[in-house]
Amino acid sequence: MGSLSIWHWIIVLVVVMVLFGGRGKISNVMGDFAEGIKAFKKGMADDKPATPSEPVKTLDHQQAGGEAPKSESNRQTESARS
């Protein structure tokens, strides 16, 4: 258990060959990744800024009765009194 078996060395060799073998696969992958980032940035720059077609609607914070909505702590206090 203290040393690596032949199977460990074979797995390490396969991983090294996949990563570094055959005409610079890592550099090709990184080049493709950089092209993807450039295309994403170009696509984001091409988007027009969002302009709202109608004004933003706001909600009325008061209830119909004219009193403000009760917070959770107020509800708990009222239920404890009952």
PLY file of the C-alpha trace (Angstrom):
ply
format ascii 1.0
element vertex 82
property float x
property float y
property float z
element edge 81
property int vertex1
property int vertex2
end_header
0.00 0.00 0.00
3.01 2.26 0.46
4.01 2.23 -3.23
2.06 2.67 -6.43
1.11 -0.42 -8.40
1.42 -0.87 -12.15
-2.24 0.11 -12.58
-1.63 3.46 -10.90
1.27 4.18 -13.27
-0.80 3.16 -16.31
-3.61 5.52 -15.29
-1.12 8.36 -14.73
0.46 7.68 -18.13
-2.94 7.72 -19.88
-3.91 11.01 -18.21
-0.59 12.61 -19.20
-0.97 11.40 -22.78
-4.50 12.76 -23.02
-3.51 16.13 -21.60
-0.21 16.69 -23.37
-0.21 14.29 -26.29
-0.97 15.10 -29.90
-0.43 18.59 -31.32
-1.15 20.75 -28.27
-4.70 19.79 -27.33
-4.68 22.05 -24.28
-3.67 25.10 -26.34
-6.48 24.35 -28.80
-8.99 24.03 -25.99
-7.85 27.28 -24.40
-7.98 29.04 -27.78
-11.55 27.82 -28.30
-12.42 28.99 -24.80
-10.99 32.47 -25.53
-12.96 32.68 -28.78
-16.12 31.78 -26.91
-15.54 34.54 -24.37
-14.88 37.07 -27.16
-18.09 36.02 -28.94
-20.04 36.35 -25.67
-18.67 39.86 -25.06
-19.47 40.86 -28.64
-23.00 39.52 -28.26
-23.48 41.44 -25.03
-22.21 44.64 -26.66
-24.61 44.20 -29.60
-27.66 44.09 -27.34
-29.64 47.29 -27.20
-30.23 48.72 -23.73
-33.67 47.92 -22.43
-36.02 50.89 -22.68
-39.31 50.53 -20.89
-42.27 51.06 -23.22
-44.58 52.06 -20.39
-43.88 53.71 -17.06
-43.01 51.60 -14.05
-46.03 50.84 -11.87
-45.74 51.11 -8.11
-47.82 49.45 -5.45
-49.76 51.43 -2.88
-48.33 50.57 0.53
-51.51 51.32 2.43
-54.47 49.01 2.71
-57.97 50.10 1.76
-58.76 50.88 5.42
-56.00 53.46 5.52
-53.79 51.65 8.03
-50.43 50.20 7.18
-50.06 46.43 6.86
-49.04 44.67 10.05
-45.57 43.27 10.35
-44.91 39.72 11.46
-43.73 40.89 14.90
-46.98 42.86 15.38
-49.02 39.78 14.45
-47.09 37.62 16.90
-47.56 40.19 19.68
-51.32 40.35 19.06
-51.66 36.57 18.99
-49.70 36.28 22.27
-52.09 38.72 23.95
-55.14 36.66 22.92
0 1
1 2
2 3
3 4
4 5
5 6
6 7
7 8
8 9
9 10
10 11
11 12
12 13
13 14
14 15
15 16
16 17
17 18
18 19
19 20
20 21
21 22
22 23
23 24
24 25
25 26
26 27
27 28
28 29
29 30
30 31
31 32
32 33
33 34
34 35
35 36
36 37
37 38
38 39
39 40
40 41
41 42
42 43
43 44
44 45
45 46
46 47
47 48
48 49
49 50
50 51
51 52
52 53
53 54
54 55
55 56
56 57
57 58
58 59
59 60
60 61
61 62
62 63
63 64
64 65
65 66
66 67
67 68
68 69
69 70
70 71
71 72
72 73
73 74
74 75
75 76
76 77
77 78
78 79
79 80
80 81
